[in-house]
Amino acid sequence: MKRPRILLIALNDPDNFTYSLSLGYIQSYMQKHKKITDSSDVRIINFNIREKGIEFMLHEIIAEKPDVIGFSCYTWNISTVLLICEAVKKDLADLLIILGGPEVSELSSEYLKLSDNIDIIVRGEGEATFVEILSRYINENMQLERILGISYRINGKIYHNEKRPLLDLNEIPSPYLNGIIDPAEISPAGYIEFCRGCKFSCDYCYEGNRFDYQRYFSLERVKAELQYMKKHNIKTVAIIDATMNSDTNKFRNVCKMMSEINLQNKINISVELKAELLEDQMFDYMKSSGISMAGIGLQSSDNISNENIGRYFDRQKFEKGISILNKAKIKPYIDLICGLPGDNFFKFIATYKFAINIRPYAILFFNLNILQGTRLNQNKDRFALVYNNEPPYEVISNYSFPAEEVNLAKIISKTLKMEYNTRMS
Ligand code: SF4
């Protein structure tokens, strides 16, 4: 067998990510398997989906003459991924195409039925599963039926293997510390992960249902990655955990560590926090941690809407959390969602009013997406959810929020965002 060429491809939308940490993890995990690294060539390609047209991407991919391609799939790139799969399969008939990522994980049957060009879908996190596929590919011993966590098609029939047990995150070497991610690629922000999973489980969100429990990278590992960012003069780092303060003790320890390595004024750190979990005693260690910006999900201040989406919201604790952040000079960015079941135009405006009264640094508006595999999607009949069938599955109306009100709220939210955020900056 010739030396296989393996491409890991990310089509990044700069509004979300500018490079793929998840593909970095996969290549990094591969390095623990000498047989793969010794007998194949592996390359990650990060494309900016806004900048590069499909022709450009295709040309780059085909020029590499890959034997295996792995794509990382999200709602924002899946349609382009499918077009690329179709085109490359025409040129490279023996190519093995593997898809992974949140968009295909829960929809493996649907995507395998939709496109004959997809050979394997990795469900759940990809590190161990992808490496096992490659290892078997290199050893010419595919036996797909033995690989946990995949779905695939043989002779037109689709198979779903058992799910793979979760990895201890510390088994994945850091792609920063072992040189897989080039510091030159880290722009404008570096991404660091401390925890996977979320202890909450809001019904519209993947994150709370994606893993059976929360897992953490070691504090030493996160410290070493932050020091790496500092050494390479990266000015902004996003800690991409779903809710960084969901475990108060761990949050305190990571803040203390960040204070000790003196990140303040050197790196701007952004995090996602649950406002209701912030308490007065956290003020001292947060203010010297280097955290300069916190994304806070409010979504709706309406009790019925929060109940409908299984979301914990406590008005007083929320207000208190924002005031603690303001006092610690950490800029709160509050997210609101338009189109929630239980909301309507007036409740949406009431949420906005509640948000401006607590003086966050910025208010951001998002449309409700009815993601496949979420509990909200399973409840679509109960809430009479009407939504677009194409990714990102944007809501059109629901039992309480008629389509014309949803449209009006979307239009007005653009003005409100500009109005409030310009005044605050
Ligand atoms: S919306 Fe936020 S708090 Fe809720 S499950 Fe998702 S990540 Fe967790």
Residues whose N, C-alpha, C, O or C-beta is under 5 A from the ligand:
A	BS01	SF4	C198 F200 S201 C202 C205 E207 G208 A242
